[in-house]
Each structure stands twice: as structure tokens, then as C-alpha cells.
Amino acid sequence: MSKLFGQSISQGFAKALDQVAAPAIKKAVEKILARQGTIEQIAATAERAVEQFSHDELGIPRELRYVDEFAFFDDYLRLAYETGGMSQGRGWCSHWWQHRSARFRVRSMWQAYEALAVKDPAKCDEVFLRTIGDHHMDRLTGERSPMYACQTVHQPSKPLESAPIEEDAA
């Protein structure tokens, strides 16, 4: 009985409410859309939602910000970690890509950056630099760097030595 009563009241007042609410809603929407940056924010939100849907539901791979670790290094990492003239030679080699451990770290940083960029694009740079980049770049540019011997000329790095693993070790 009460459901029928509620429906009757809703139907009875619907036209009157629509006459009052429609202009107020239209005015409120116009006011929101007039704010600077609102259209851009709505477009960015829609773009993220479409990308998420196309990845999750359609299996389309996400577009990377950087195509590989080399582009990531050239366009992001080397700019984020500029150095002064004297510190440039301390633990860094311009042939970093020939040092397997340096390349491994740069590749790891690139992959972590791309994952952060998907997860939280707004905080990606700050979180990456604070939690990942600073850690690895301290290792790549300091006295413990695999490139530390390259102070004046490139010196190839050597991997850690390992004796053959004995059968009973496993």
C-alpha cells in the first residue's frame, strides 16, 4: 500500500518538480563547466577511463611513456639527475649502456616508472624519484658504481665471479 501511495505522490508532483529543478540543474551544470580547467579535467578523466576499459576489457596493451630504457634515460633520467662538471666523472660512464649492471638498473627503473605512470600519473614523478630513482642513481653515480673505474676512459665491467654450482648444493 505505501509503495502505491509513494508512486502516486511522485507522479503527482513530477511535473511541478521538473519545472523547478530543470532550470536549476541547467544553471548549476553551466556554472561548473564555466570553471577554468573543468572541461580539460573531464576530458582527461574520460580518456583514462577509456584507456582502462580498452586495457582491462579489450586486452589492448597500454601505451608506454618511453619506448625503451634508452629513451627513458635520454628523455627523463639524465635530465632528472643532472650533475656539475667535477661530479660527472665520479662513478658515471657516458657508455653506461655497455655496463650490464648499469643497464639492468636503468631498465628496472624504466619498468617501475611505467608501472607508476599507469597506477598514479599525477604522483608518478615524485614517487619514482623519491623511492626508486634516488636509490638506484646513488648506486650508479657513487664510489660503489660499477662504472667507477671509468674516471678518464671507459673500462668494461666484469660480472661477479661464480664457481660452478655443485650438485648437492640444491
VOVEXFI-633008 format. One record per residue (C-alpha): x, y, z; residue in three letters. Coordinates in Angstrom, 2 decimals. Example, Ala and Ser with C-alpha at 12.3 -4.5 7.8 and 13.67 -1.06 7.14 Angstrom:
<rs>
[[12.30 -4.50 7.80] ALA];
[[13.67 -1.06 7.14] SER];
</rs>
This chain:
<rs>
[[0.00 0.00 0.00] MET];
[[2.73 2.51 0.91] SER];
[[4.61 1.81 -2.35] LYS];
[[1.48 2.63 -4.36] LEU];
[[0.97 5.78 -2.26] PHE];
[[4.59 6.86 -2.88] GLY];
[[4.26 6.31 -6.61] GLN];
[[1.05 8.37 -6.69] SER];
[[2.72 11.29 -4.90] ILE];
[[5.79 11.09 -7.17] SER];
[[3.63 11.11 -10.28] GLN];
[[1.52 13.97 -8.95] GLY];
[[4.48 16.21 -8.16] PHE];
[[6.75 15.13 -11.02] ALA];
[[5.70 17.88 -13.40] LYS];
[[5.97 20.61 -10.76] ALA];
[[9.37 19.34 -9.60] LEU];
[[10.61 19.15 -13.17] ASP];
[[9.60 22.76 -13.83] GLN];
[[11.55 23.94 -10.78] VAL];
[[14.51 21.55 -10.94] ALA];
[[15.30 21.60 -14.67] ALA];
[[16.37 25.28 -14.83] PRO];
[[18.27 24.99 -11.51] ALA];
[[20.13 21.88 -12.67] ILE];
[[20.95 23.50 -16.03] LYS];
[[22.29 26.62 -14.27] LYS];
[[24.40 24.53 -11.85] ALA];
[[25.91 22.49 -14.71] VAL];
[[26.73 25.67 -16.66] GLU];
[[28.40 27.15 -13.56] LYS];
[[30.53 24.02 -13.06] ILE];
[[31.52 23.90 -16.74] LEU];
[[32.47 27.59 -16.68] ALA];
[[35.21 26.95 -14.10] ARG];
[[38.68 27.08 -15.60] GLN];
[[40.09 23.65 -16.38] GLY];
[[36.84 21.73 -15.84] THR];
[[36.46 20.66 -19.47] ILE];
[[40.10 19.53 -19.58] GLU];
[[39.68 17.61 -16.32] GLN];
[[36.54 15.87 -17.61] ILE];
[[38.32 15.01 -20.87] ALA];
[[41.36 13.62 -19.02] ALA];
[[39.12 11.54 -16.74] THR];
[[37.21 10.17 -19.74] ALA];
[[40.48 9.40 -21.55] GLU];
[[41.80 7.46 -18.54] ARG];
[[38.51 5.55 -18.26] ALA];
[[38.58 4.63 -21.97] VAL];
[[42.23 3.52 -21.69] GLU];
[[41.44 1.46 -18.59] GLN];
[[38.44 -0.15 -20.32] PHE];
[[40.39 -0.88 -23.50] SER];
[[43.16 -2.49 -21.45] HIS];
[[41.00 -4.42 -18.96] ASP];
[[38.09 -5.45 -21.18] GLU];
[[39.53 -5.50 -24.70] LEU];
[[43.10 -6.58 -23.91] GLY];
[[44.69 -3.67 -25.76] ILE];
[[48.17 -3.02 -24.33] PRO];
[[48.78 0.32 -22.65] ARG];
[[50.85 2.92 -24.45] GLU];
[[54.20 3.45 -22.77] LEU];
[[55.55 6.91 -21.99] ARG];
[[59.01 5.79 -23.16] TYR];
[[59.53 3.05 -25.75] VAL];
[[62.57 1.51 -24.03] ASP];
[[65.21 2.09 -21.35] GLU];
[[67.32 4.17 -23.75] PHE];
[[64.54 6.66 -24.46] ALA];
[[63.74 6.72 -20.74] PHE];
[[67.36 7.52 -19.95] PHE];
[[67.77 10.17 -22.67] ASP];
[[64.45 11.95 -22.17] ASP];
[[63.90 11.59 -18.42] TYR];
[[66.60 10.11 -16.22] LEU];
[[69.63 12.09 -17.39] ARG];
[[67.65 15.32 -17.08] LEU];
[[66.31 14.45 -13.63] ALA];
[[69.83 13.71 -12.36] TYR];
[[71.96 16.48 -13.83] GLU];
[[75.39 16.85 -12.28] THR];
[[78.04 19.52 -12.07] GLY];
[[81.25 19.25 -14.10] GLY];
[[83.52 17.65 -11.46] MET];
[[80.92 15.17 -10.20] SER];
[[80.13 13.98 -13.74] GLN];
[[83.18 11.73 -13.79] GLY];
[[82.75 10.29 -10.28] ARG];
[[81.20 6.90 -10.83] GLY];
[[79.49 7.63 -14.13] TRP];
[[80.42 6.49 -17.61] CYS];
[[78.97 8.01 -20.77] SER];
[[78.97 4.43 -22.12] HIS];
[[76.66 3.33 -19.29] TRP];
[[74.78 1.03 -21.66] TRP];
[[77.93 -1.11 -22.05] GLN];
[[77.90 -1.87 -18.31] HIS];
[[75.42 -4.71 -17.82] ARG];
[[74.65 -3.89 -14.20] SER];
[[74.06 -0.21 -15.02] ALA];
[[71.82 -1.13 -17.94] ARG];
[[69.98 -3.62 -15.74] PHE];
[[69.28 -0.89 -13.16] ARG];
[[68.21 1.66 -15.79] VAL];
[[65.87 -0.94 -17.35] ARG];
[[64.44 -1.75 -13.91] SER];
[[63.89 1.94 -13.22] MET];
[[62.17 2.38 -16.60] TRP];
[[59.81 -0.54 -15.97] GLN];
[[59.00 0.74 -12.46] ALA];
[[58.37 4.22 -13.85] TYR];
[[55.97 2.88 -16.49] GLU];
[[54.06 0.91 -13.83] ALA];
[[53.79 4.02 -11.64] LEU];
[[52.65 6.10 -14.61] ALA];
[[49.70 3.74 -15.09] VAL];
[[48.87 3.45 -11.40] LYS];
[[49.01 7.14 -10.46] ASP];
[[50.02 9.52 -13.26] PRO];
[[49.70 12.61 -11.06] ALA];
[[52.21 11.37 -8.46] LYS];
[[54.38 9.25 -10.74] CYS];
[[57.42 11.53 -10.94] ASP];
[[57.55 12.36 -7.25] GLU];
[[57.11 8.77 -6.09] VAL];
[[59.57 7.45 -8.67] PHE];
[[62.31 9.95 -7.84] LEU];
[[61.92 9.56 -4.08] ARG];
[[61.55 5.79 -3.83] THR];
[[63.28 4.34 -6.89] ILE];
[[65.41 6.80 -8.83] GLY];
[[67.31 8.27 -5.89] ASP];
[[68.16 4.80 -4.60] HIS];
[[69.49 3.46 -7.90] HIS];
[[71.21 6.66 -9.04] MET];
[[73.15 6.82 -5.76] ASP];
[[74.45 3.35 -6.63] ARG];
[[75.20 4.27 -10.23] LEU];
[[76.99 7.57 -9.58] THR];
[[78.93 6.99 -6.36] GLY];
[[82.08 5.19 -5.35] GLU];
[[80.22 1.85 -5.39] ARG];
[[79.22 2.36 -9.01] SER];
[[80.04 -0.43 -11.47] PRO];
[[81.35 2.39 -13.67] MET];
[[83.66 3.93 -11.07] TYR];
[[86.78 2.74 -12.93] ALA];
[[85.72 4.86 -15.93] CYS];
[[87.05 8.11 -14.41] GLN];
[[89.08 9.04 -17.51] THR];
[[88.29 6.39 -20.10] VAL];
[[85.68 3.65 -20.47] HIS];
[[86.62 0.45 -18.61] GLN];
[[84.43 -2.62 -19.19] PRO];
[[82.79 -4.01 -16.07] SER];
[[83.08 -7.64 -15.10] LYS];
[[80.22 -9.70 -13.67] PRO];
[[80.61 -11.21 -10.22] LEU];
[[82.54 -14.43 -10.29] GLU];
[[80.74 -17.67 -9.56] SER];
[[82.12 -21.15 -9.23] ALA];
[[80.12 -23.95 -10.82] PRO];
[[77.23 -24.93 -8.57] ILE];
[[77.75 -28.35 -7.06] GLU];
[[75.04 -30.96 -7.45] GLU];
[[74.47 -31.38 -3.71] ASP];
[[74.04 -27.60 -3.22] ALA];
[[70.45 -27.69 -4.43] ALA];
</rs>
